Amino acid sequence: MGSIERDSESVRYIRFQSPHRNSRGHFTGVFGLVNNLAREGRLSEQQEAFRRRNNRWYDAAYPNPSTVDPDIYDDDINPGAAAWFKPSATHLLDRVPGYLEILSAHGIDCRALRSVDPGRVVYEDAAQIVVVPHAPEAATARESTADRK
């Protein structure tokens, strides 16, 4: 398992997502990917315990943007909106590898993206931003060399 770069001045924001578009044409994030496995009943007891415990921890550790703005992920208002961690949110990033391990155990790809400008910011708090991504040809996000499988 690769480490998450935190010291690079050129990296401002970090996102973990599927390399494949979902049925809505978006890239599902790491938490959504694991939650989908849970909804499908595919997690082991240990994986489900991890997911529940850590989802509760994340819910308590930082705001859910959709509770602040219920329309934040509305495709008509903010098409393709996606959340990115701020690299300063190390306490949040430290728990991501457990989610990546679950995905890897199920053969689900998840990529780490890093960008100084992932899109138009529509929400921001101390730990994260939510952006409407730039058009693909203008995107500055780059895939990590540590793809997860």
Secondary structure, DSSP 8 states (H G I E B T S, - for coil): ------S-TT--EEEEEEEEE-TTSSEEEHHHHHHHHHHTT-S-HHHHHHHHHHHHHHHHHS--HHHH-TTTT-TTTSTT-EEEE-TT-HHHHTTHHHHHHHHHHTT--BEEEEES--EEEEEE-SSEEEEEE--GGG---EE-S--B-
